[in-house]
Amino acid sequence: METVTLHPQNREQLNAIKAFAKALKVPFGPSTKAEQTEREKGIDLYGIEMVKTVEEAEQDIKNGNTTRVKREDLKSFLGL
């Protein structure tokens, strides 16, 4: 069977998820840090929105959506 990891954003969501799992008689419990993926660790540290932003930026880089700036043009590029 497949394992699904949920990331409740508040106590109310956590309680609802636990109640749902109990109603379906699905075993559950907290994961240990060793069981977490790098993405899950990032979510714990920085929050889901920050992780999504970084993932989108990484995808942009892979797709070639980047801007190269020469060192001598850096100040004007940054508006300094």
N, CA, C and O of each residue as an XYZ file, in Angstrom:
320
protein
N       0.837     -1.190      0.000
C       0.000      0.000      0.000
C       0.873      1.241      0.000
O       2.032      1.185      0.410
N       0.347      2.324     -0.440
C       1.051      3.601     -0.550
C       0.918      4.399      0.744
O      -0.116      4.344      1.409
N       1.959      5.133      1.093
C       1.931      6.011      2.255
C       1.656      7.426      1.800
O       2.249      7.901      0.832
N       0.763      8.097      2.492
C       0.407      9.478      2.166
C       0.803     10.352      3.344
O       0.474     10.045      4.490
N       1.504     11.433      3.064
C       1.907     12.366      4.106
C       1.067     13.626      3.982
O       0.994     14.224      2.908
N       0.441     14.026      5.062
C      -0.379     15.233      5.094
C       0.338     16.290      5.918
O       1.106     15.967      6.824
N       0.084     17.551      5.600
C       0.729     18.652      6.313
C      -0.328     19.630      6.817
O      -0.531     20.687      6.220
N      -1.000     19.281      7.914
C      -2.003     20.208      8.442
C      -1.341     21.518      8.856
O      -0.209     21.535      9.339
N      -2.069     22.610      8.657
C      -1.512     23.920      8.953
C      -1.955     24.460     10.305
O      -1.504     25.521     10.734
N      -2.836     23.729     10.971
C      -3.255     24.155     12.313
C      -3.813     22.952     13.075
O      -3.997     21.873     12.512
N      -4.070     23.155     14.332
C      -4.545     22.080     15.215
C      -5.903     21.555     14.757
O      -6.150     20.351     14.840
N      -6.777     22.413     14.282
C      -8.106     22.016     13.828
C      -8.002     21.022     12.663
O      -8.699     20.007     12.649
N      -7.141     21.310     11.699
C      -6.941     20.401     10.575
C      -6.368     19.071     11.043
O      -6.788     18.011     10.580
N      -5.407     19.127     11.962
C      -4.805     17.902     12.485
C      -5.858     17.029     13.156
O      -5.900     15.820     12.929
N      -6.701     17.629     13.975
C      -7.748     16.873     14.669
C      -8.738     16.262     13.682
O      -9.188     15.133     13.876
N      -9.079     16.999     12.626
C     -10.005     16.476     11.619
C      -9.385     15.281     10.886
O     -10.062     14.285     10.630
N      -8.117     15.384     10.558
C      -7.423     14.282      9.876
C      -7.376     13.049     10.768
O      -7.621     11.933     10.310
N      -7.063     13.253     12.037
C      -7.014     12.130     12.974
C      -8.387     11.468     13.108
O      -8.486     10.241     13.123
N      -9.438     12.274     13.205
C     -10.796     11.734     13.333
C     -11.177     10.938     12.089
O     -11.793      9.877     12.191
N     -10.809     11.452     10.914
C     -11.099     10.773      9.655
C     -10.381      9.425      9.601
O     -10.977      8.414      9.229
N      -9.109      9.414      9.970
C      -8.329      8.174      9.950
C      -8.904      7.153     10.933
O      -8.994      5.965     10.624
N      -9.290      7.625     12.115
C      -9.891      6.720     13.109
C     -11.192      6.136     12.591
O     -11.447      4.944     12.761
N     -12.028      6.971     11.954
C     -13.320      6.512     11.437
C     -13.138      5.438     10.373
O     -13.954      4.523     10.268
N     -12.079      5.543      9.588
C     -11.807      4.547      8.551
C     -10.940      3.394      9.054
O     -10.614      2.472      8.306
N     -10.576      3.462     10.328
C      -9.723      2.446     10.945
C      -8.386      2.323     10.209
O      -7.880      1.224      9.981
N      -7.825      3.491      9.843
C      -6.526      3.555      9.187
C      -5.479      3.852     10.250
O      -5.571      4.875     10.928
N      -4.487      2.983     10.412
C      -3.458      3.260     11.412
C      -2.657      4.507     11.028
O      -2.370      4.738      9.853
N      -2.305      5.297     12.030
C      -1.532      6.507     11.783
C      -0.701      6.844     13.015
O      -0.931      6.314     14.102
N       0.236      7.704     12.829
C       1.078      8.159     13.923
C       2.072      9.179     13.396
O       2.245      9.309     12.184
N       2.718      9.894     14.285
C       3.689     10.901     13.842
C       4.893     10.228     13.198
O       5.298      9.133     13.591
N       5.455     10.903     12.204
C       6.659     10.370     11.577
C       7.874     10.903     12.320
O       7.838     11.980     12.914
N       8.929     10.140     12.274
C      10.170     10.594     12.898
C      10.960     11.382     11.870
O      10.703     11.265     10.672
N      11.910     12.178     12.313
C      12.726     12.964     11.389
C      13.445     12.067     10.386
O      13.647     12.464      9.238
N      13.832     10.869     10.802
C      14.544      9.950      9.915
C      13.644      9.488      8.766
O      14.138      9.173      7.683
N      12.321      9.446      8.997
C      11.392      8.984      7.976
C      10.988     10.092      7.010
O      10.402      9.811      5.964
N      11.287     11.331      7.336
C      10.866     12.453      6.507
C      11.765     12.628      5.286
O      12.976     12.417      5.350
N      11.147     13.015      4.181
C      11.908     13.344      2.987
C      12.513     14.738      3.161
O      12.173     15.457      4.100
N      13.396     15.106      2.267
C      13.985     16.446      2.319
C      12.903     17.512      2.169
O      12.963     18.559      2.812
N      11.918     17.241      1.319
C      10.827     18.196      1.125
C      10.032     18.375      2.420
O       9.700     19.498      2.800
N       9.735     17.276      3.085
C       8.990     17.346      4.340
C       9.773     18.100      5.404
O       9.198     18.873      6.170
N      11.081     17.878      5.453
C      11.907     18.615      6.405
C      11.877     20.099      6.095
O      11.822     20.929      7.003
N      11.912     20.435      4.806
C      11.828     21.834      4.400
C      10.505     22.461      4.800
O      10.464     23.608      5.247
N       9.425     21.710      4.639
C       8.105     22.208      5.026
C       8.062     22.464      6.523
O       7.525     23.479      6.966
N       8.621     21.556      7.300
C       8.659     21.744      8.752
C       9.440     22.994      9.130
O       9.044     23.731     10.033
N      10.545     23.228      8.440
C      11.401     24.370      8.768
C      10.864     25.692      8.252
O      10.873     26.689      8.975
N      10.390     25.715      6.995
C      10.086     26.977      6.330
C       8.621     27.186      5.979
O       8.223     28.304      5.653
N       7.817     26.143      6.040
C       6.411     26.258      5.668
C       6.196     25.876      4.206
O       7.107     25.954      3.383
N       4.979     25.465      3.912
C       4.648     24.943      2.595
C       4.761     26.008      1.505
O       5.182     25.701      0.390
N       4.393     27.245      1.806
C       4.444     28.292      0.783
C       5.873     28.554      0.325
O       6.123     28.716     -0.869
N       6.809     28.597      1.264
C       8.210     28.829      0.903
C       8.756     27.673      0.084
O       9.480     27.889     -0.887
N       8.421     26.457      0.462
C       8.886     25.279     -0.274
C       8.328     25.300     -1.702
O       9.049     24.999     -2.653
N       7.053     25.653     -1.853
C       6.461     25.735     -3.193
C       7.160     26.802     -4.031
O       7.417     26.590     -5.216
N       7.465     27.941     -3.426
C       8.146     29.019     -4.142
C       9.511     28.558     -4.639
O       9.880     28.832     -5.781
N      10.260     27.861     -3.792
C      11.582     27.364     -4.174
C      11.454     26.316     -5.273
O      12.240     26.314     -6.220
N      10.471     25.427     -5.156
C      10.275     24.401     -6.187
C       9.924     25.032     -7.540
O      10.396     24.576     -8.581
N       9.098     26.078     -7.521
C       8.760     26.770     -8.761
C      10.000     27.430     -9.361
O      10.201     27.389    -10.575
N      10.827     28.035     -8.517
C      12.057     28.670     -8.988
C      13.002     27.626     -9.590
O      13.615     27.869    -10.629
N      13.117     26.480     -8.945
C      13.967     25.411     -9.472
C      13.459     24.930    -10.828
O      14.251     24.643    -11.726
N      12.135     24.844    -10.973
C      11.565     24.421    -12.248
C      11.829     25.476    -13.323
O      12.121     25.127    -14.466
N      11.729     26.757    -12.972
C      12.045     27.833    -13.915
C      13.488     27.708    -14.410
O      13.761     27.873    -15.599
N      14.402     27.418    -13.492
C      15.811     27.267    -13.865
C      15.979     26.101    -14.835
O      16.687     26.218    -15.835
N      15.328     24.974    -14.538
C      15.414     23.809    -15.420
C      14.856     24.114    -16.806
O      15.342     23.595    -17.811
N      13.816     24.973    -16.849
C      13.176     25.334    -18.118
C      13.925     26.441    -18.856
O      13.547     26.824    -19.964
N      14.984     26.947    -18.238
C      15.768     27.997    -18.883
C      15.230     29.397    -18.694
O      15.691     30.331    -19.350
N      14.267     29.559    -17.813
C      13.681     30.875    -17.545
C      14.545     31.621    -16.530
O      14.170     31.773    -15.367
N      15.695     32.080    -16.987
C      16.629     32.783    -16.116
C      17.111     34.056    -16.800
O      16.934     34.227    -18.006
N      17.711     34.933    -16.036
C      18.300     36.154    -16.567
C      19.753     36.191    -16.150
O      20.072     36.094    -14.965
N      20.628     36.332    -17.120
C      22.059     36.439    -16.823
C      22.427     37.910    -16.789
O      22.019     38.694    -17.646
N      23.206     38.266    -15.778
C      23.653     39.646    -15.620
C      25.167     39.634    -15.475
O      25.725     38.916    -14.646
N      25.815     40.445    -16.299
C      27.273     40.553    -16.192
C      27.624     41.303    -14.916
O      26.872     42.163    -14.458
N      28.757     40.970    -14.359
C      29.206     41.570    -13.112
C      29.192     43.098    -13.183
O      28.758     43.767    -12.245
N      29.664     43.635    -14.291
C      29.745     45.093    -14.413
C      28.360     45.750    -14.526
O      28.232     46.957    -14.320
N      27.322     44.958    -14.852
C      25.964     45.483    -14.963
C      25.109     45.209    -13.719
O      23.940     45.591    -13.672
N      25.684     44.558    -12.732
C      24.922     44.111    -11.570
C      24.278     45.275    -10.802
O      23.102     45.204    -10.447
N      25.033     46.331    -10.549
C      24.489     47.465     -9.779
C      23.280     48.086    -10.489
O      22.254     48.351     -9.863
N      23.408     48.311    -11.779
C      22.275     48.923    -12.497
C      21.088     47.957    -12.563
O      19.935     48.385    -12.499
N      21.366     46.661    -12.692
C      20.295     45.652    -12.698
C      19.522     45.676    -11.382
O      18.301     45.520    -11.371
N      20.237     45.871    -10.275
C      19.612     45.901     -8.949
C      19.087     47.285     -8.584
O      18.483     47.465     -7.526
N      19.315     48.261     -9.457
C      18.830     49.600     -9.194
C      19.628     50.330     -8.134
O      19.086     51.179     -7.425
N      20.901     50.015     -8.017
C      21.756     50.658     -7.016
C      22.551     51.784     -7.620
O      23.325     52.437     -6.922
